[in-house]
């Protein structure tokens, strides 16, 4: 499936509205820019650009196809009074096999769902049995089941494609002699389907919980501290192609990497405010070339890490570029949170305090 629909769908709509053209005409005008701020690239000229800003999505109005006003409405100056749904505090992002983007919003206590093909925009607040209280992390598996870690419910919830609750776990005290540990504040979630694992970070216990994909507790590791394998407010989780687990060790200002057997093998970043340093890392993602992207809520940017060919250690990562800075204009951030990169290297970043999703394109690293 071609995930470029995010560009040909939403961007074509933006061009159509700006140029007053039909959608078919707008697709041909790839050089048209609907917002003066959307021409930003990183690094700036005269260097070769690697990242380009594509779109800013603040809510429903930036997604759905706008209804045309009649001649009479235009003549009398009647305004569009339709109420549009907007993001308040977008937090984390995920995408299903059909290209639908899911965004948790901690203030709305809901998940927003955006479809680039139908230009549909809706709110998903749970089902008839359970309503979200503080949805934090989100991911979607290969069967398009949606997994949400809710910090207030202290649970992981799994929904099918029709948004019906299939599974809820994390708060069961267990039965018999073996007691199942209870989540206190789940903050991150990641799936390793090949190993039948669900990883859940607990920012209050400073541990990572391991369940199978039926919700059975398998174990946990970590604890408070700053030694390898210890955490201080662990947040986002990510599993790479080799089955390694990456943990955003937020207050320790680092990314910890664990082998598939959950042994600490690498640390990325250290505390600081210069390129390559981290302050409050929030989320992680990989592009098609294997670069690691890390959002930072204090530095108000995302940094791109990759291997420097001059370094003899192939596992050593260096910062290649940072994007953003504190502000409200397109391309700037105020407390960026979740990041997701699709198969076409479109980069979606939850810009929390600005109440928007910013969409970038990785242009290639060569």
Secondary structure, DSSP 8 states (H G I E B T S, - for coil): --TTHIIIIIIHHHHHHHHT--HHHHTT-TT--SSGGGG-EES-TTS---EEEEEEE-BGGGTS------HHHHHTT--------B-SSEEEEEE-TT--EEEEETTTTEEEEEETTTTEEEEE-B-SS-B-SSEEEEEE-TT--EEEEETTTTEEEEE-TT--EEEEES----STTS-----S-EEEEEEEGGGTEEEEEETTTTEEEEE-TTS-EEEEEE-BSSSTT-BSSEEEEEE-TTS-EEEEETTTTEEEEE-TT--EEEEE--B-SSTT-BSSEEEEEE-TT--EEEEETTTTEEEEEE--TT-S-TT--EEEEEEE-BSSSTT-BSSEEEEEE-TT-EEEEEETTTTEEEEEEE----
